[in-house]
Amino acid sequence: MFLRLSSNLVITGTLCSNRLIHWNYFLHNSMLAFVLLALTLCGTTHGCEEGLYGPDCDKTCSATCEFGRCHSSTGRCRSCPPGRDGSQCNRDCKTGMFGHGCDKYCSRYCWSGSEACDPVDGACVNGCKAGYLPPLCVDTCPPGRYGINCTSDCIGNCLDGKCDHAYGYCDKCPEGKTGTRCLDDCPSGKYGMDCAEGCPPSCLNGLCHPITGQCEACPEGFKGISCNE
Ligand SMILES: *[C@@H]1O[C@H](CO)[C@@H](O)[C@H](O)[C@H]1NC(C)=O
């Protein structure tokens, strides 16, 4: 054990002679904190060199442990690599879970519900339900695509090419168009965005251009875009 003074007091050394505990501790103000640390290390726990365990520290931690590290008394792995679980990391995460520590849920938009995803990276084994993007099936399809695994292109005249991520219906139609795929002109007498505007009643037969709302034709004796001149 040695002590060294720098900007902070740095103490590095080995405690508890027969069991190696490597420690170093940066003392800022509190000697008490150091004493407590030393007592904790020597008193209630004892350690072996990394990768070893047992009363005499002569057993090797299982190679299945993450970084080959285990608890010095029990030999239980300290942590497992992603996708693995159990005291010796010898099991996959339980069904429906994945990741480091098996603490993440598979997406409920995996094709087969949350039952099947890769235990390591969470990729859904059987692809995604309609509207969700592989491999994780967490995000919705990018704009312009829809359906199972997002493999279908939006069809029709959808505004900005965007459609419902699951079924492909247009989110919105451009001016003058209507229908689930925006393939139809506004019904007669209507025009504009969402076909919400009524043609001027002064147009011949009440008909106007589906986008601009200009009269298609005027009754005898009238002229102008709204036939009111
Ligand atoms: C979706 O992707 C999965 C995984 O690649 C594949 O097994 C499945 O057949 C796909 N489904 C469709 C309908 O394309």
The ligand as a Gaussian input file, in Angstrom:
#p B3LYP/6-31G(d) Opt

LIG

0 1
 C      -42.016000     -10.071000     -43.978000
 O      -40.667000     -10.259000     -43.611000
 C      -40.405000     -11.523000     -43.006000
 C      -38.985000     -11.522000     -42.517000
 O      -38.112000     -11.180000     -43.546000
 C      -40.704000     -12.636000     -43.978000
 O      -40.469000     -13.879000     -43.390000
 C      -42.156000     -12.528000     -44.374000
 O      -42.476000     -13.501000     -45.346000
 C      -42.467000     -11.150000     -44.935000
 N      -43.898000     -11.060000     -45.187000
 C      -44.401000     -10.611000     -46.343000
 C      -45.865000     -10.684000     -46.506000
 O      -43.686000     -10.158000     -47.215000

